[in-house]
Each structure stands twice: as C-alpha cells, then as structure tokens.
Amino acid sequence: MSEDRKVLKGFWKYLKRSNFLKKKKSDNKKQDMEKSDSQTADIPKLTVVFDLDSTLIYTTPKQMFPGQHFLPTYKHYTAIRPYCDTVLKNLRPICNLMVFSLGRRQYVQEVVTLIDPNKEYFE
C-alpha cells in the first residue's frame, strides 16, 4: 500500500472516530462486530472538487511557454499544471473526483479531455 493511501486511510479512521461521518445503522450487530476496521469497503469515498482554472490548468490568450496546448474554440493556450496527473491518479481509487469551472461547458469539456483523454478520472 502506498504511503499516500496509508495517510488517507488513517485520515478516514480519524474522521470515523471523531463522529464527523454518520455511522451506518445495521440490524445485524453480530455482522458489524465481525467487520474489520481495515476493510476499505467500509470507508466511504470522499468527493474532491477541483477548480479547473488556475488549479489544474493555466490558460493564457497568448502562448507564454512551451508545452501549452492550443484551444481552437477559444483561441487560448492552456498548460496542465505539474503533477496534475500524479494527484489525480493517486486520488482516483479512494475519492470521487469532480471539476468546477465558471467557464462555458464546451471549454470545460475541451480542457477535461486534455487532462483526462482516456476518461480515467472524470466521468
């Protein structure tokens, strides 16, 4: 298990102990007692919402540095932030990922396709 996953799992255990999360009520007390704290199925997934602009990407009207992608619809250049893929790849198995933007739907779809061409992170 990766170090990041261990940290997040520990965080979830803390939240459960601190009553930040509502515990599921079960009719079968014996079944509840048999469940192990280490079962990841018992840990609800966090939903992480990323602000698209200036968080996952950086968009400018003119090309400012190499590696920027041209967005033909909006005639702007955008760069994916360093380690964006690493963060998304590590969070995806344990979190539901969402994107927020004040941009138009077509712009958001175009940028999300750049970030996630295989639709591994966002649905």
Residue pairs with C-beta under 8 A, 6 or more apart in sequence:
1 9
2 90
4 90
5 90
5 93
5 94
8 94
9 40
9 43
9 94
12 43
12 44
12 46
13 37
15 21
16 23
16 43
21 44
26 32
35 42
40 94
43 94
45 94
45 95
45 96
46 94
46 95
46 96
47 95
47 96
47 97
47 98
48 91
48 95
48 96
48 97
48 98
49 98
49 99
49 100
50 56
50 97
50 98
50 99
50 100
51 100
51 101
52 99
52 100
52 101
52 103
52 108
52 111
52 112
53 59
53 101
53 102
53 103
55 81
56 80
56 81
56 84
56 99
56 115
57 78
57 79
57 80
57 81
57 84
57 111
57 114
57 115
58 78
58 79
58 81
59 71
59 76
59 77
59 78
59 79
59 111
60 68
60 76
60 77
60 78
61 75
61 76
61 77
62 77
63 70
63 77
64 77
65 79
67 79
68 77
68 78
68 79
69 77
69 78
69 79
69 80
69 114
70 76
70 77
71 77
71 78
71 107
71 110
71 111
73 106
73 107
73 110
74 107
74 110
78 111
78 114
80 114
80 115
84 115
85 115
88 97
88 115
88 116
88 120
88 121
89 120
89 121
91 97
92 120
92 121
97 121
97 122
98 122
99 108
99 112
99 122
101 107
101 108
101 111
103 111
112 122
115 121
115 122
116 122
